[in-house]
Amino acid sequence: MHERIQALDVLRGVAVAGILFANVLAFFGLSFMPPERAAALPTAAADHIAEFLEHVFVDGKFYSIFSLLFGIGFGVQLSRGGEAALPRFKRRLRILLGIGAIHAFLIWAGDILMLYALLGFTMPWFARKPNRSLVRWTVILLAVPTALYVVALAVWMVVGHGAAQTTPASRVPANILKYFEAIGTGGFKDAFIGNLVFLAGRWADLFVTVRFPKVLGMFVLGLWTVRTGLALSSSDHRATLARWSMIGLGVGLPANLIAAWALENWPYIPPSVGGLLGTAMQGVGVPMLALGYAATVALLVVDGRRFITVFAPVGRMALTNYLMHSIICVVLSYGFGFGLWWHTGASRAMAIAAAIIIVQIPLSAWWLSRFRFGPVEWIWRRLTYGRPV
């Protein structure tokens, strides 16, 4: 059995915690809540601050780290198994796709696993590229969303100047909004129908916001970090990690501040100059801040900071914990559960996310003191290898 790499386990645990803080706004319906209802919440002022901070520090950063880790995982499998590892990797992807489909259709539509699995099938092609080509592809893929936005803006300026502006108040049409409202007031049937509507909108949003190259670019970068040894032996690359921590945080934080301000004041759709500013700053700021976070976490592990290593058990059973986030929050939020949908603002939702993570840290450690794998990880491995593991 191959020895686990602690820095990667810790980073995976931090990433899955950060993904919960990103997803929790959708879990409680805040992404679809009419602005007048949001303004009527008693925590409205704190919620506005919480949402802005979420856009600056959280949104996009942690799925980017998880995407980086996905590419690292693929690279590690190749480094240990060579070309013989590819059939097993593809089998793992097919199983992950199935797990993601069950999650998306039956539990929560905000699933990211299906996207990861589908894009993962491109990785053997990138595995045949030299290191310099991997860096080039990373830059190209991460630049695609901004480039496409420039094209869309140019087209809009030529043919769309007479159309009405889309405002946040009209982001969800009334005939669709009723399905989202029923999620928080109805039973299992309403939740299922609302989730299907959400799923359709979710995948439309992935296309509109050009998520695919963002995720794939981080996959490719993760593979490159394995090739260079950075991901496999963090202690041997402390100077590089320190440099990327400074660059990532130094560039990423101001870029994300500008992006959050721009996209709060100008719509992403229809295309606008302000929207282009926000999109370009996200294109730079999100991956840079994600790298800054990742390098900082790795540095803390290398330097023996024990407080950060509590996330290692969470990372070792990241898939189980990710799916548990959905189950817990759906029960708390939906009408068949505690009905907090559209009754919980961003600030309280963030507090709930923090509470879940605080519980998962000791619970994950307890489980792994008794079992080798998390329950969903065990199922994934069992199906992959076709025998008990």
C-alpha positions in Angstrom: 0.0 0.0 0.0 1.4 3.4 -0.9 2.1 5.9 1.8 -0.4 8.8 2.0 0.9 12.4 1.4 -0.2 14.4 4.5 -0.1 17.8 2.8 -2.5 16.6 0.1 -4.9 15.1 2.7 -4.9 18.4 4.7 -5.4 20.5 1.6 -8.2 18.2 0.5 -9.9 18.7 3.9 -9.5 22.4 3.7 -10.9 22.4 0.2 -14.0 20.4 1.0 -14.7 22.7 4.0 -14.3 25.8 1.7 -16.7 24.2 -0.9 -19.3 24.0 1.8 -19.0 27.7 2.5 -19.4 28.3 -1.2 -22.4 26.0 -1.6 -24.3 26.9 1.5 -25.8 30.0 -0.1 -27.5 27.7 -2.7 -28.4 25.1 0.0 -30.6 27.6 1.7 -32.0 29.1 -1.5 -30.2 32.4 -1.3 -29.0 32.2 -4.9 -32.7 32.2 -6.0 -34.3 34.3 -3.3 -36.2 37.4 -4.6 -34.2 40.6 -3.6 -37.2 42.0 -1.6 -37.4 38.9 0.5 -33.6 39.0 1.2 -33.9 42.6 2.2 -36.7 41.8 4.6 -34.6 39.3 6.6 -33.6 40.6 10.1 -30.0 39.9 9.2 -30.0 41.7 5.9 -27.2 44.1 6.6 -24.9 41.3 7.9 -26.0 39.1 5.0 -24.8 41.7 2.4 -21.4 41.9 4.0 -21.2 38.1 4.3 -22.1 37.6 0.6 -19.5 40.2 -0.5 -16.8 38.5 1.6 -17.9 35.1 0.2 -17.4 36.5 -3.3 -13.9 37.8 -2.4 -12.5 35.0 -0.3 -14.5 31.8 -1.1 -16.4 31.8 -4.4 -14.5 29.7 -7.0 -11.4 29.3 -5.0 -12.1 26.0 -3.3 -13.5 24.2 -6.3 -10.3 25.4 -8.0 -8.2 23.8 -5.3 -10.2 20.6 -5.5 -9.7 20.7 -9.3 -6.0 21.1 -8.7 -6.1 18.1 -6.3 -8.0 16.0 -8.9 -5.2 16.6 -11.4 -2.6 15.8 -8.7 -4.5 12.6 -8.0 -4.4 11.6 -11.6 -0.7 12.4 -11.8 0.1 10.4 -8.7 -1.7 7.3 -10.2 0.4 7.7 -13.3 3.6 8.1 -11.4 2.9 4.9 -9.4 1.3 2.7 -12.0 2.4 4.1 -15.4 0.2 3.5 -18.5 -1.2 0.4 -16.7 -3.0 2.8 -14.3 -5.1 4.4 -17.1 -7.8 1.7 -17.4 -8.3 1.8 -13.6 -8.5 5.6 -13.7 -11.2 5.5 -16.4 -13.1 2.9 -14.4 -12.9 5.2 -11.3 -14.3 8.1 -13.4 -17.3 6.0 -14.6 -18.1 5.1 -11.0 -17.6 8.7 -9.9 -20.0 9.8 -12.7 -22.6 7.4 -11.3 -22.2 8.7 -7.8 -22.5 12.2 -9.0 -25.6 11.4 -11.0 -27.3 9.9 -7.9 -26.2 13.0 -5.9 -27.4 15.5 -8.6 -30.8 13.9 -9.4 -31.8 12.5 -6.1 -30.2 14.7 -3.4 -28.9 18.1 -4.6 -28.5 19.5 -8.1 -25.4 21.6 -7.2 -23.2 18.5 -7.7 -19.7 19.0 -9.1 -18.8 15.3 -9.3 -20.3 14.6 -12.7 -18.4 17.6 -14.2 -15.2 16.3 -12.7 -15.8 12.8 -14.0 -16.6 13.9 -17.5 -13.7 16.3 -17.8 -11.4 13.7 -16.2 -11.6 11.5 -19.4 -9.5 14.2 -21.2 -6.6 13.8 -18.8 -4.9 10.8 -20.5 -4.5 13.1 -23.6 -2.8 15.7 -21.5 -0.6 13.0 -19.9 1.2 12.7 -23.2 2.2 16.3 -23.3 5.6 17.7 -22.0 5.8 19.9 -19.0 6.1 23.1 -21.0 3.0 22.2 -22.9 1.0 21.6 -19.7 1.8 25.1 -18.5 0.8 26.5 -21.9 -2.5 24.6 -21.8 -3.2 25.8 -18.2 -2.8 29.4 -19.2 -4.9 29.0 -22.4 -7.7 27.2 -20.6 -7.9 29.7 -17.7 -8.0 32.5 -20.2 -10.8 31.1 -22.3 -13.7 32.6 -20.2 -12.3 36.1 -20.5 -11.6 35.7 -24.2 -15.2 34.5 -24.8 -16.6 37.3 -22.8 -14.7 39.8 -25.0 -16.3 38.2 -28.1 -19.8 38.2 -26.5 -19.4 41.9 -25.5 -18.3 42.8 -29.0 -21.3 41.0 -30.5 -23.6 42.6 -27.9 -22.4 46.1 -28.7 -23.1 45.5 -32.4 -26.5 43.8 -32.2 -27.8 44.0 -28.7 -27.7 47.7 -27.8 -31.5 48.2 -27.9 -32.4 45.4 -25.6 -33.4 46.0 -22.0 -30.8 45.5 -19.3 -31.1 42.4 -17.1 -31.0 43.2 -13.4 -30.6 41.0 -10.4 -34.3 41.4 -9.6 -35.2 39.5 -12.8 -32.6 36.8 -12.6 -35.2 34.1 -12.0 -38.4 34.3 -14.1 -41.7 34.1 -12.1 -42.7 30.8 -13.8 -39.5 29.2 -12.6 -39.4 30.9 -9.2 -42.5 29.0 -8.1 -40.6 25.7 -8.3 -37.8 27.1 -6.1 -40.3 28.5 -3.6 -42.0 25.0 -3.4 -38.7 23.5 -2.4 -38.9 25.2 1.0 -42.6 24.7 1.6 -43.6 21.4 0.0 -42.8 17.7 0.5 -40.5 15.2 -1.2 -42.3 15.5 -4.6 -41.9 19.3 -4.6 -38.3 18.9 -3.6 -37.6 16.4 -6.4 -39.3 18.6 -9.1 -37.6 21.7 -7.8 -34.3 19.9 -7.8 -34.7 18.9 -11.5 -35.4 22.5 -12.4 -32.4 23.5 -10.4 -30.3 20.9 -12.2 -31.3 22.2 -15.6 -30.4 25.7 -14.5 -27.2 24.5 -12.9 -25.8 23.0 -16.1 -27.0 26.0 -18.1 -25.0 28.2 -15.7 -21.9 26.0 -16.1 -22.0 26.8 -19.8 -22.9 30.5 -19.4 -20.1 31.1 -16.9 -17.7 28.9 -19.0 -16.8 26.7 -16.0 -15.4 23.8 -18.0 -12.0 25.3 -19.0 -11.6 26.8 -15.5 -11.9 23.3 -14.0 -9.8 21.6 -16.7 -7.1 24.2 -16.5 -6.6 23.4 -12.8 -6.6 19.7 -13.6 -3.7 20.2 -16.0 -1.8 22.4 -13.5 -2.2 19.7 -10.9 -0.7 17.1 -13.2 2.2 19.5 -13.8 2.9 19.9 -10.0 3.3 16.1 -9.8 5.7 16.0 -12.8 7.9 18.7 -11.1 7.8 17.0 -7.7 6.1 19.9 -6.1 3.0 18.0 -5.1 4.8 14.8 -4.0 7.4 16.3 -1.8 6.4 19.7 -0.4 9.2 19.8 2.1 11.8 19.8 -0.7 10.1 22.8 -2.3 9.6 25.1 0.6 11.0 28.1 -1.1 8.7 27.6 -4.1 5.7 27.2 -1.8 6.6 30.4 0.1 7.0 32.3 -3.2 3.6 31.1 -4.5 2.0 31.9 -1.2 3.1 35.5 -1.5 2.3 35.8 -5.2 -1.0 34.1 -4.9 -2.3 36.1 -2.0 -0.7 39.3 -3.2 -2.2 39.1 -6.7 -5.4 37.1 -5.9 -6.8 39.2 -3.0 -6.9 42.6 -4.8 -8.0 41.0 -8.1 -10.9 39.3 -6.3 -11.9 42.5 -4.5 -12.1 44.3 -7.8 -14.1 41.4 -9.3 -16.6 41.3 -6.5 -17.1 45.1 -6.7 -17.5 45.1 -10.5 -19.9 42.2 -10.6 -22.0 43.6 -7.8 -22.4 46.8 -9.8 -22.6 45.5 -13.4 -24.4 42.4 -14.6 -22.6 39.5 -16.0 -25.4 39.1 -18.5 -26.0 40.9 -20.8 -22.3 41.6 -21.5 -21.0 44.9 -20.2 -17.7 46.7 -19.8 -18.1 46.4 -16.0 -18.9 42.7 -16.5 -15.7 42.3 -18.5 -13.7 43.9 -15.7 -15.2 41.5 -13.2 -14.7 38.5 -15.5 -11.1 39.4 -16.3 -10.3 40.0 -12.6 -11.9 36.6 -11.7 -9.9 35.0 -14.5 -6.7 36.1 -12.8 -7.8 36.4 -9.2 -9.6 33.1 -8.6 -6.7 30.7 -9.7 -4.1 32.9 -8.1 -5.9 33.1 -4.7 -6.5 29.3 -4.9 -2.8 28.7 -5.5 -2.0 31.1 -2.7 -4.3 29.2 -0.3 -2.9 25.9 -1.4 0.7 26.9 -1.0 0.0 28.4 2.4 -1.7 25.3 3.6 1.2 23.2 2.3 3.7 25.5 4.1 1.9 25.1 7.4 2.0 21.3 7.0 5.7 21.4 6.1 6.4 23.7 9.1 4.6 21.3 11.4 1.7 23.6 12.4 -0.5 21.0 14.2 -3.7 23.1 14.0 -3.9 22.7 10.3 -3.4 18.9 10.3 -6.8 18.4 12.0 -8.2 18.7 8.4 -6.3 15.6 7.3 -9.0 13.1 8.3 -11.7 15.3 6.7 -9.6 15.2 3.5 -9.1 11.4 3.7 -12.9 11.0 3.5 -13.6 14.1 1.4 -16.1 12.4 -0.9 -18.2 11.2 2.1 -18.0 14.6 3.8 -19.0 16.4 0.6 -22.1 14.2 0.1 -22.9 14.6 3.8 -23.0 18.4 3.4 -25.8 17.9 0.9 -27.8 15.5 3.1 -27.5 17.7 6.2 -28.2 21.0 4.5 -31.1 19.6 2.4 -32.7 18.3 5.6 -32.2 21.6 7.3 -33.4 23.7 4.4 -36.1 21.9 2.5 -39.8 21.8 3.3 -39.8 18.1 4.2 -37.2 18.9 6.8 -36.7 22.0 9.0 -37.8 24.4 6.3 -35.1 27.0 6.6 -35.2 27.7 2.9 -35.6 31.5 2.2 -35.6 32.0 6.0 -31.9 32.0 6.6 -29.6 34.7 5.4 -26.0 34.4 4.3 -24.5 35.3 7.7 -26.5 32.5 9.5 -25.9 30.1 6.6 -22.1 30.6 7.0 -22.4 30.0 10.7 -24.3 26.7 10.0 -21.5 25.7 7.5 -18.9 26.4 10.2 -20.8 24.3 12.7 -20.9 21.4 10.2 -17.2 21.5 9.7 -16.5 21.7 13.4 -18.5 18.5 13.8 -17.0 16.7 10.8 -13.4 17.2 12.0 -13.6 14.9 15.1 -16.2 12.7 13.5 -13.8 12.0 10.5 -11.0 11.3 12.9 -13.2 8.9 14.9 -14.3 7.0 11.9 -10.8 6.6 10.5 -9.5 5.4 13.9 -11.8 2.4 13.3 -11.9 2.0 9.5 -9.3 2.4 6.7 -11.7 4.5 4.4 -14.7 6.6 4.6 -18.0 4.7 3.7 -18.4 6.3 0.2 -14.6 6.0 -0.4 -14.9 2.3 0.4 -17.7 1.8 -2.0 -15.8 3.7 -4.7 -12.7 1.5 -4.2 -14.8 -1.7 -4.0 -16.5 -1.0 -7.3 -13.2 0.0 -8.9 -11.2 -3.1 -7.9 -14.1 -5.5 -8.0 -13.1 -7.0 -4.6 -12.8 -6.0 -1.0 -10.0 -3.5 -0.3 
